[in-house]
Amino acid sequence: MYTLLRDLFGTHRDRGSLPFCYFSLSAKRPLNSAYPKKLVTLGDHIRKRRLDLGLTQKEVGSRLGVTESAVWNWESGSSRAHFRFYPKVREFLTYELPLPKPLTLGERIKQYRYLKGISQKELAGQIGIDPTTLSRLERNRGRCFPSVLRKVAAFLDAR
């Protein structure tokens, strides 16, 4: 009875095996559940790159010069990376993040500072203007002399 059932369910006893016919099944491993579904924030990009490289948050933190908790905060969206870390983050990612096209002079200034990883004081020194004036321009507050506006715009256009 038992052998009859086994034959009914396809044990194929009547066929011989061929020792030279081996096969194996292979498939891509499913993505880790920690992978971000969409790459929206800087933290999503960092997490994806970290998981692709098989690194821990502590290892990424040592590469970027920050703590493990800072990387965790960026990845979870609890905080954003400080502008001075942007150059190292861009180097870690090995690609440029798509940045929105700046519409105002203030947005252009801020984007330039973030890409270079410099403070308002450093940029003001490079341009040759007062840091307070640069801060007001970046926030689109107050008025400025046209000569200062031309100087800042010329500096940004040259870069």
C-alpha positions in Angstrom: 0.0 0.0 0.0 2.8 2.4 1.0 4.7 1.8 -2.2 1.6 2.2 -4.3 1.0 5.6 -2.8 4.6 6.6 -3.3 4.3 5.6 -7.0 1.1 7.5 -7.4 2.7 10.7 -6.0 5.6 10.6 -8.4 8.6 9.1 -6.9 9.6 7.9 -10.4 11.2 4.6 -9.3 11.3 3.3 -12.7 13.7 6.0 -13.9 17.5 5.7 -13.4 19.5 8.6 -12.2 22.3 10.1 -14.3 25.3 10.9 -12.2 26.5 13.6 -14.7 23.2 15.6 -14.6 23.4 18.0 -11.7 21.6 21.2 -11.4 21.1 23.8 -8.7 18.6 26.5 -8.2 19.8 30.0 -7.6 18.1 33.4 -7.2 18.9 36.8 -6.0 18.7 37.3 -2.3 15.8 39.6 -1.3 16.7 43.1 -0.2 17.2 43.7 3.5 14.1 45.0 5.1 16.1 48.0 6.3 16.5 49.2 2.7 14.6 52.4 2.2 11.6 52.0 -0.1 12.2 55.4 -1.7 15.3 57.6 -1.7 13.9 60.9 -0.5 16.1 62.2 2.3 19.8 62.3 2.7 19.5 59.7 5.4 17.8 57.3 2.9 20.7 57.7 0.6 23.2 57.1 3.4 21.4 54.0 4.6 21.2 52.5 1.1 24.9 53.1 0.5 25.8 51.7 4.0 23.8 48.5 3.4 25.2 48.1 -0.1 28.7 48.2 1.4 27.8 46.0 4.4 28.9 48.6 6.9 27.7 49.4 10.3 26.6 52.8 11.4 29.7 53.0 13.6 31.9 52.3 10.6 30.1 55.0 8.5 30.4 57.4 11.4 34.2 56.9 11.6 34.5 57.5 7.8 32.5 60.7 8.0 34.0 61.9 11.3 30.8 61.7 13.3 29.4 59.4 16.0 27.3 56.3 15.4 24.3 58.1 16.9 24.6 60.9 14.4 24.4 58.4 11.5 21.4 56.8 13.2 19.7 60.2 13.6 20.3 61.0 9.9 19.0 57.7 8.7 15.9 57.8 10.9 15.1 61.4 10.0 15.5 62.6 13.6 18.0 65.2 12.5 19.8 66.5 9.4 23.5 66.5 8.7 25.3 69.7 9.4 26.5 71.5 6.3 30.2 71.0 7.2 29.7 67.2 6.7 28.2 67.5 3.2 31.5 67.2 1.3 32.4 63.9 3.2 28.8 62.6 2.8 28.9 63.3 -1.0 32.3 61.5 -1.2 30.8 58.5 0.8 27.8 58.3 -1.6 30.0 58.5 -4.7 27.3 60.4 -6.5 25.8 63.9 -6.4 22.4 64.2 -4.9 19.8 66.0 -7.1 19.5 69.5 -5.7 16.5 71.7 -6.4 17.3 74.6 -8.7 17.8 77.7 -6.5 15.3 80.5 -7.3 16.6 83.3 -5.2 20.0 84.7 -4.4 19.6 83.5 -0.8 19.0 80.0 -2.0 22.0 80.1 -4.3 24.2 81.3 -1.4 22.9 78.5 0.9 23.4 75.8 -1.7 26.9 77.0 -2.5 27.8 76.9 1.2 26.4 73.4 1.7 28.2 72.0 -1.4 31.5 73.5 -0.2 30.9 72.8 3.5 31.8 76.3 4.6 30.2 78.7 7.1 28.7 82.0 6.4 31.7 83.7 8.0 34.1 81.8 5.7 32.1 82.6 2.6 31.7 86.2 3.5 35.5 86.4 3.8 36.0 84.8 0.4 33.5 87.3 -1.2 34.8 90.3 0.8 31.6 91.3 2.5 30.4 91.4 6.1 29.1 88.1 7.5 25.9 89.8 8.8 25.2 91.1 5.3 25.6 87.6 3.9 23.3 86.2 6.5 20.6 88.7 5.6 21.0 87.9 1.9 20.8 84.2 2.6 17.6 84.6 4.5 16.2 87.1 1.9 15.8 89.7 4.6 16.5 93.4 4.5 18.0 95.5 1.8 21.5 95.7 0.4 23.4 98.1 -1.7 23.3 97.1 -5.4 27.1 96.9 -5.5 27.0 94.2 -2.8 24.4 92.2 -4.7 26.4 92.4 -7.9 29.6 91.3 -6.0 27.8 88.3 -4.5 26.1 87.3 -7.8 29.4 87.7 -9.7 31.2 85.5 -7.1 28.6 82.7 -7.4 28.5 82.9 -11.2 32.2 82.5 -11.4 32.0 79.2 -9.4 
